[in-house]
Amino acid sequence: MSRIVKSIEALPVRGIRLGAAGAAIKRAGRDDVLVIEAAEGSSAAAVFTRNAFCAAPVIVAREHLARQPRWLLINSGNANAGTGPRGLADARATCGLLAGLAGGAAEQVMPFSTGVIGEYLPVDKIETALPAALAALTENGWERAARAIMTTDTRPKLASRTLELDGHTVTITGIAKGAGMIQPNMATLLAFVATDAQVEAASLQAALGKAVDVTFNCITVDGDTSTNDACVLLASGAAGNLELRLDSVGFPLFAEAVREVCADLAEAIVRDGEGATKFIRVQVDEAQDEAEAHAVAKTIAHSPLVKTAFFASDPNWGRILAAVGRAGCVGLDIDGVSIWLGDVLIVEHGGRAPGYTEEAGAAVMARPDILVRVALGRGVASQTVLTCDFSYDYVRINAEYRT
């Protein structure tokens, strides 16, 4: 097998076990604590939020990544963000509690949290739930794990790929959570990907970083970057392949499979955006460079006016035009810009396309999946950003988030 195969179900990854339990952090009756265990000798890579008010677990996880940790400890319902020195102490305390039970050092645990900002972590509740989470560890625990990390998500998010390296079948499986506070500036709210391939740590980090740049960093639900964003890639080495490095023959194929898993998870987050009714792909072509294409696509995708027009199925193309114009393209010649809704040309030569009709635009806007394409007429670079519409439910969900 020299190709990547997509699985319709979350496949177990040899050398990776997951166990979830309920701690009643925000509400009783659901799993909200998750432990992910990697086999001894595994390698780890991670990227984290660039929000200056990064959460306590992010700070601790960054510190512990250098130790190539064996355990991830995740809780939902409480972000442990904006909690100062006590938050750091609490995050470290939970690492120590898990390490004590699992037989390792606290520095071998990376903590992650998601939920309400500004409230102290209920360490005692997590401590009570840890034995059950450890007892539940299994290689088949991916779907239960995906549900345990959910907050406002309406469904779990999972993805898997297989490929062959050195005659050995390699599996890559990932989970993610996120539906709001999504405009990642590194990854997504929380994503955990694992493989049984043997990969050298620096090369694993390179594969993850490249995948994140073109997947999680190319989505937006509401333009907000979370304090808790993190994406982790674990490699157990249990597949038996020769160790992958950047210059290995099989590394490009492996890196592409990681990208595909991340792409599936990123798209699932946007499709599950809080209150979303439309999935929108914003494609910018003919830019001077990828940074310019990315900036134009993000400006369109962030615009509340554009997003509310999509919710209303209103082909108010002037809002898209205005977003392109304020995206910061220095010396933009508007006469060279063209804009399409689906296959309908709506703008050319600086204004409304002569053949455009409101009926044609409205027909595209009524679709659940919509493509917006912009050609800047300035170069050959392209970039695509995924987003969703803004509905009444987005306001309701976030107005009621703490109640």
C-alpha positions as CSV (number, residue, x, y, z in Angstrom):
1,M,0.0,0.0,0.0
2,S,1.7,3.2,-1.2
3,R,-1.3,5.4,-0.7
4,I,-3.3,6.8,2.2
5,V,-6.6,5.1,3.1
6,K,-9.4,7.0,4.9
7,S,-11.4,5.1,7.5
8,I,-15.0,5.7,8.2
9,E,-14.5,4.8,11.8
10,A,-11.9,5.8,14.4
11,L,-9.2,3.1,14.3
12,P,-7.3,2.0,17.4
13,V,-3.6,3.0,17.5
14,R,-1.2,0.4,18.8
15,G,0.6,1.7,21.9
16,I,-2.0,4.4,22.6
17,R,-4.7,3.9,25.2
18,L,-7.5,6.3,26.2
19,G,-9.7,6.3,29.3
20,A,-12.5,8.7,30.3
21,A,-14.5,9.2,33.5
22,G,-17.0,11.6,35.0
23,A,-15.9,14.2,37.6
24,A,-19.1,16.4,37.5
25,I,-16.9,19.5,36.8
26,K,-19.7,21.4,35.2
27,R,-22.5,18.9,35.4
28,A,-23.0,15.4,36.5
29,G,-23.8,12.4,34.4
30,R,-21.2,12.7,31.7
31,D,-17.5,12.0,31.1
32,D,-15.4,15.1,31.5
33,V,-11.9,13.8,32.4
34,L,-9.8,12.0,29.9
35,V,-6.4,10.3,30.2
36,I,-4.4,9.4,27.1
37,E,-1.5,7.0,27.6
38,A,1.4,6.5,25.2
39,A,3.7,3.5,25.3
40,E,7.1,3.9,26.8
41,G,9.6,5.3,24.2
42,S,6.9,7.3,22.4
43,S,7.7,10.7,20.9
44,A,5.5,13.8,21.2
45,A,4.9,17.0,19.4
46,A,2.6,19.9,20.1
47,V,1.6,23.4,19.2
48,F,-0.1,25.9,21.5
49,T,-2.2,29.1,21.5
50,R,-0.4,32.4,21.0
51,N,-3.0,34.2,23.1
52,A,-1.0,36.3,25.7
53,F,-3.5,35.2,28.4
54,C,-2.7,31.5,27.7
55,A,-4.2,29.2,30.3
56,A,-2.3,27.6,33.1
57,P,-2.3,24.1,31.5
58,V,-0.8,25.5,28.3
59,I,2.1,26.9,30.3
60,V,2.7,23.6,32.1
61,A,2.2,21.5,29.0
62,R,4.8,23.6,27.2
63,E,7.3,23.0,30.0
64,H,6.6,19.2,30.1
65,L,6.8,18.7,26.3
66,A,10.6,18.6,26.5
67,R,10.4,15.5,28.6
68,Q,8.5,13.6,25.8
69,P,5.6,12.9,28.0
70,R,3.7,9.6,28.2
71,W,0.4,10.9,29.5
72,L,-2.1,13.6,28.5
73,L,-4.7,14.7,31.1
74,I,-7.6,16.6,29.7
75,N,-10.7,18.0,31.5
76,S,-13.7,19.8,30.1
77,G,-16.0,22.2,31.9
78,N,-13.3,24.4,33.3
79,A,-10.5,26.2,31.3
80,N,-8.2,26.9,34.3
81,A,-7.5,30.2,32.5
82,G,-7.2,33.6,34.1
83,T,-6.4,31.9,37.4
84,G,-2.9,33.2,38.1
85,P,-0.4,31.4,40.4
86,R,-3.1,29.2,41.8
87,G,-4.1,28.0,38.4
88,L,-0.5,27.0,37.7
89,A,-0.3,25.2,41.0
90,D,-3.5,23.4,40.3
91,A,-2.4,22.3,36.8
92,R,0.9,20.9,38.2
93,A,-1.0,19.2,41.1
94,T,-3.2,17.3,38.6
95,C,-0.1,16.2,36.8
96,G,1.4,14.9,40.0
97,L,-1.8,13.1,40.9
98,L,-2.0,11.2,37.6
99,A,1.8,10.4,37.7
100,G,1.4,9.0,41.2
101,L,-1.3,6.6,40.1
102,A,0.3,5.7,36.7
103,G,3.8,5.2,38.0
104,G,5.6,8.1,36.3
105,A,6.9,11.6,37.0
106,A,4.7,14.7,37.0
107,E,6.8,16.1,34.2
108,Q,5.7,13.2,32.0
109,V,2.1,14.4,32.1
110,M,0.8,17.2,29.8
111,P,-2.4,18.9,31.2
112,F,-5.1,20.4,29.0
113,S,-8.4,22.1,30.0
114,T,-11.4,23.6,28.2
115,G,-14.5,25.3,29.5
116,V,-15.3,28.5,31.5
117,I,-12.5,31.0,31.9
118,G,-11.8,32.6,35.3
119,E,-12.8,29.8,37.6
120,Y,-10.4,27.7,39.7
121,L,-9.9,24.1,38.7
122,P,-11.7,21.6,40.9
123,V,-8.6,19.5,41.6
124,D,-10.4,17.4,44.2
125,K,-13.1,16.3,41.6
126,I,-10.4,15.4,39.1
127,E,-8.5,13.4,41.7
128,T,-11.6,11.4,42.5
129,A,-12.2,10.6,38.8
130,L,-8.6,9.6,37.9
131,P,-8.8,6.0,39.1
132,A,-11.8,5.3,37.0
133,A,-10.2,7.0,34.0
134,L,-7.1,4.8,34.3
135,A,-9.2,1.7,34.8
136,A,-11.0,2.5,31.6
137,L,-7.8,2.8,29.4
138,T,-8.2,0.9,26.1
139,E,-6.9,1.2,22.6
140,N,-10.6,1.3,21.5
141,G,-11.5,4.4,23.5
142,W,-11.4,7.1,20.8
143,E,-15.1,7.8,20.5
144,R,-15.7,8.0,24.3
145,A,-12.6,10.2,24.5
146,A,-14.0,12.5,21.8
147,R,-17.2,12.9,23.7
148,A,-15.4,13.6,27.0
149,I,-13.7,16.7,25.7
150,M,-16.8,18.3,24.3
151,T,-18.2,21.6,25.6
152,T,-20.7,23.3,23.3
153,D,-20.0,20.8,20.5
154,T,-23.1,18.9,19.3
155,R,-21.2,15.8,18.1
156,P,-17.8,14.1,18.6
157,K,-15.1,14.8,16.0
158,L,-12.9,11.9,14.9
159,A,-10.7,11.0,11.9
160,S,-8.4,8.1,10.9
161,R,-6.0,7.2,8.1
162,T,-3.8,4.1,7.4
163,L,-0.7,3.9,5.2
164,E,2.1,1.4,4.7
165,L,5.7,2.1,5.7
166,D,8.5,-0.4,5.3
167,G,6.0,-3.2,4.9
168,H,4.2,-2.2,8.1
169,T,0.6,-0.8,8.3
170,V,0.6,2.5,10.1
171,T,-2.5,4.1,11.7
172,I,-3.1,7.7,12.5
173,T,-6.3,8.6,14.5
174,G,-7.3,12.0,16.0
175,I,-10.0,13.7,18.0
176,A,-10.9,17.3,18.4
177,K,-13.3,19.6,20.2
178,G,-14.4,23.1,19.3
179,A,-17.5,24.9,18.1
180,G,-17.0,28.5,19.3
181,M,-14.2,30.8,20.2
182,I,-12.6,29.5,17.0
183,Q,-10.0,31.5,15.1
184,P,-7.0,29.4,15.9
185,N,-3.6,31.0,16.0
186,M,-1.8,27.7,16.1
187,A,-4.2,24.9,16.2
188,T,-7.8,24.5,17.4
189,L,-9.4,24.5,20.8
190,L,-8.2,21.0,21.6
191,A,-7.0,18.3,19.2
192,F,-5.2,15.0,20.0
193,V,-3.7,12.9,17.2
194,A,-1.8,9.7,17.6
195,T,0.1,7.3,15.4
196,D,1.8,3.9,15.9
197,A,4.6,5.0,13.5
198,Q,8.1,5.4,14.8
199,V,9.0,9.0,14.2
200,E,11.9,11.1,15.5
201,A,10.7,13.9,17.8
202,A,11.9,16.9,15.8
203,S,10.5,15.4,12.6
204,L,7.2,14.7,14.3
205,Q,7.1,18.3,15.3
206,A,7.8,19.4,11.7
207,A,4.9,17.2,10.4
208,L,2.5,18.6,13.0
209,G,3.5,22.2,12.4
210,K,3.1,22.0,8.6
211,A,-0.3,20.2,9.0
212,V,-1.6,22.8,11.5
213,D,-0.7,25.7,9.2
214,V,-2.8,24.5,6.4
215,T,-5.7,23.1,8.4
216,F,-6.5,24.4,11.9
217,N,-4.9,27.7,11.1
218,C,-7.2,28.1,8.1
219,I,-10.6,27.9,9.9
220,T,-12.7,30.5,11.8
221,V,-16.1,30.3,13.4
222,D,-16.2,33.7,15.2
223,G,-12.7,35.3,15.0
224,D,-11.8,34.6,18.7
225,T,-8.6,32.9,19.6
226,S,-8.9,30.7,22.7
227,T,-6.7,30.9,25.8
228,N,-6.5,27.1,25.8
229,D,-5.8,26.1,22.2
230,A,-3.5,23.1,21.9
231,C,-2.8,20.3,19.3
232,V,-0.7,17.3,20.2
233,L,0.7,14.5,18.0
234,L,1.9,11.3,19.7
235,A,3.9,8.6,18.0
236,S,4.1,5.2,19.9
237,G,6.5,3.5,17.5
238,A,4.5,0.2,17.9
239,A,4.0,-0.3,14.1
240,G,7.5,-1.6,13.7
241,N,8.6,0.7,10.8
242,L,12.1,2.2,10.5
243,E,12.3,5.5,12.4
244,L,11.0,8.3,10.2
245,R,13.0,11.4,9.8
246,L,12.6,14.5,7.6
247,D,14.9,12.9,5.0
248,S,13.2,9.5,5.1
249,V,11.6,8.2,1.9
250,G,8.3,7.6,3.6
251,F,8.2,10.9,5.5
252,P,6.2,12.9,2.9
253,L,3.5,10.3,2.8
254,F,3.3,10.2,6.6
255,A,3.2,14.0,6.8
256,E,0.4,14.1,4.2
257,A,-1.6,11.5,6.2
258,V,-1.2,13.7,9.3
259,R,-2.4,16.7,7.3
260,E,-5.5,14.8,6.1
261,V,-6.5,13.8,9.6
262,C,-6.1,17.4,10.8
263,A,-8.0,18.6,7.8
264,D,-10.9,16.3,8.6
265,L,-11.0,17.5,12.2
266,A,-10.7,21.2,11.3
267,E,-13.6,20.9,8.8
268,A,-15.7,19.0,11.4
269,I,-15.2,21.9,13.9
270,V,-16.5,24.5,11.4
271,R,-19.4,22.3,10.4
272,D,-20.3,22.1,14.1
273,G,-19.8,25.8,14.6
274,E,-22.1,27.2,17.3
275,G,-25.5,27.8,15.7
276,A,-24.1,27.2,12.2
277,T,-26.5,26.4,9.4
278,K,-24.1,26.9,6.4
279,F,-20.6,25.7,5.7
280,I,-18.5,28.1,3.7
281,R,-15.3,27.6,1.8
282,V,-13.5,30.9,1.0
283,Q,-10.9,30.4,-1.7
284,V,-8.5,33.2,-2.7
285,D,-6.5,32.8,-5.9
286,E,-4.0,34.9,-7.9
287,A,-2.5,36.6,-4.8
288,Q,1.0,37.9,-4.6
289,D,1.9,35.3,-2.0
290,E,0.2,32.9,0.4
291,A,0.2,35.4,3.3
292,E,-1.8,37.9,1.2
293,A,-4.3,35.2,0.0
294,H,-4.7,34.1,3.7
295,A,-5.3,37.6,4.8
296,V,-8.0,38.2,2.2
297,A,-9.7,34.9,2.9
298,K,-9.7,35.4,6.7
299,T,-11.1,39.0,6.3
300,I,-14.1,37.6,4.4
301,A,-14.5,34.7,6.7
302,H,-14.4,36.8,9.8
303,S,-16.9,39.5,8.7
304,P,-20.1,39.4,10.8
305,L,-21.9,41.1,7.9
306,V,-20.8,38.5,5.4
307,K,-21.7,35.7,7.8
308,T,-25.2,37.0,8.7
309,A,-25.9,37.4,5.0
310,F,-25.1,33.7,4.5
311,F,-27.5,32.8,7.3
312,A,-30.2,34.8,5.7
313,S,-29.4,33.3,2.2
314,D,-29.1,36.9,1.0
315,P,-26.7,37.4,-1.9
316,N,-25.5,40.7,-0.5
317,W,-22.3,40.6,-2.5
318,G,-21.3,44.1,-1.6
319,R,-20.3,42.8,1.8
320,I,-17.8,40.4,0.3
321,L,-16.5,43.1,-2.0
322,A,-16.0,45.4,1.0
323,A,-14.1,42.7,2.9
324,V,-11.7,42.2,0.0
325,G,-11.1,45.9,-0.2
326,R,-10.1,46.3,3.5
327,A,-8.0,43.2,3.7
328,G,-4.7,45.2,3.4
329,C,-3.6,44.4,-0.1
330,V,-1.2,47.2,-0.9
331,G,-1.7,48.7,-4.3
332,L,-4.7,46.5,-5.2
333,D,-6.0,47.1,-8.7
334,I,-9.7,46.5,-8.2
335,D,-10.2,46.3,-12.0
336,G,-8.3,43.0,-11.8
337,V,-10.5,41.4,-9.1
338,S,-13.2,38.9,-9.8
339,I,-15.5,37.2,-7.2
340,W,-17.7,34.2,-7.6
341,L,-20.5,32.7,-5.5
342,G,-20.2,29.0,-6.4
343,D,-20.0,29.1,-10.2
344,V,-21.8,32.4,-10.4
345,L,-19.6,35.4,-11.3
346,I,-20.8,38.3,-9.2
347,V,-17.9,40.9,-9.5
348,E,-15.5,41.8,-12.2
349,H,-13.6,45.0,-13.3
350,G,-14.3,46.7,-10.0
351,G,-18.1,46.3,-10.0
352,R,-21.1,44.0,-10.5
353,A,-20.6,41.5,-13.3
354,P,-22.9,42.3,-16.3
355,G,-24.4,38.9,-16.4
356,Y,-25.1,38.5,-12.7
357,T,-28.7,38.2,-11.4
358,E,-30.0,38.2,-7.9
359,E,-31.9,35.0,-8.6
360,A,-28.6,33.2,-9.5
361,G,-26.9,34.5,-6.4
362,A,-29.8,33.6,-4.1
363,A,-29.8,30.0,-5.5
364,V,-26.2,29.6,-4.4
365,M,-26.8,31.2,-1.0
366,A,-29.6,28.8,-0.2
367,R,-27.2,25.8,-0.3
368,P,-25.8,24.3,2.9
369,D,-22.3,24.2,1.4
370,I,-21.1,27.3,-0.4
371,L,-17.9,28.3,-2.2
372,V,-16.8,31.9,-2.3
373,R,-13.9,32.4,-4.8
374,V,-11.9,35.5,-5.2
375,A,-9.3,36.1,-7.9
376,L,-7.0,39.0,-7.1
377,G,-5.2,39.2,-10.4
378,R,-1.9,39.8,-8.8
379,G,0.1,36.5,-8.8
380,V,-0.2,32.7,-8.5
381,A,-0.6,32.1,-4.8
382,S,-3.8,30.6,-3.3
383,Q,-5.2,29.9,0.1
384,T,-8.5,28.5,1.4
385,V,-10.2,29.3,4.7
386,L,-13.2,27.5,6.1
387,T,-16.0,29.3,8.0
388,C,-19.7,29.1,8.8
389,D,-22.6,31.5,9.1
390,F,-23.8,33.5,12.1
391,S,-27.3,32.6,13.3
392,Y,-29.6,33.6,16.1
393,D,-28.4,30.5,17.9
394,Y,-24.8,31.6,18.0
395,V,-25.8,34.6,20.1
396,R,-28.1,32.5,22.3
397,I,-25.4,29.8,23.0
398,N,-22.8,32.4,24.0
399,A,-25.2,34.5,26.0
400,E,-26.2,31.5,28.0
401,Y,-22.7,29.9,28.2
402,R,-22.3,30.3,31.9
403,T,-25.9,29.6,32.8
